[in-house]
Amino acid sequence: MNILAEPQEQEVTVDGSTPAGALFISVKNVGAAIATFNGVPLSPGEAKSYSFIGKGYKSLVYAVNGSTLKIMTIF
């Protein structure tokens, strides 16, 4: 593991999943439809974060459902 954190930001418009091992994850629905992140509906404009808990997160699945998600992961 590097001594310095490495944030990665992306906008997604297709279904997918976050890479395993992220120490922090945040997601915001910037589209017009309800998306699903980690099995939880995410309304347009809604944001959610998964804070540092002392170990990396497993891969989290998302379905955009015609919307757009902004996702930031920190390793």
N, C-alpha and C positions, 0 to 999 in steps of 0.2 A: 504494500500500500504506500502511495506517495505521502510525503509529509504535508503537502499542500492540497487543498480541495480543488476539484475540477468540475465546475458547473457546466452542464450541457442544456441548451434551450432549443426547443423545436415547436413548430406548429404542425399539427397532424390533421388530415382530412379523411384518413382511412383507418379502419380498425387495426389494432395492434396491441403491443404490451411494452412496458418499460423494461430496461435491462435489469437483470438481477444484480444485487450488490450495492444499489444506491443507498447513501447514508441519509438523504433528504429528498423528498419528492413533492412538487407542488403542481397543481393542474388548475386551469381556468377554462371554462367554456366560453369562447368568444364568438360562437356562432349563434344561430337563431333557433336551433332545435335542441331537445333534451338528449344529452349523451349519457353514457354509462361508464363509470370509472370504478374499477375494483368491485363491480356488482352493485354499485350505488348510483341512482339517477343524479345527474348534474344538470340543473336548469341553465338556460342562457344567462350569462353574467355571473354565475356562481363559481366560487373558487374553493379549493380544498388543499390541505397540505398534510404531509406525513413527516413529522419532525424526527430529528436524530434520536435514536433510542439505544445507542451503544453497539448496534450491529446493523449490517446491511439488510435491506428489504428484499423479499422475493420479487420475482417479476409480477407486475400488476397489469391485468388485462383491461383494455378499454374498447368501447364500441361508440363510434362518433355519431351514428344514425343521421347522417347528412349535415352534421354540425362541424365546428372546428375547435380543437383543443390546443391550448398552449401548455406545454409540459416542460418543467425544469427538473432535472435530476442532478444531484451533487454526489460525486464519488470521492 
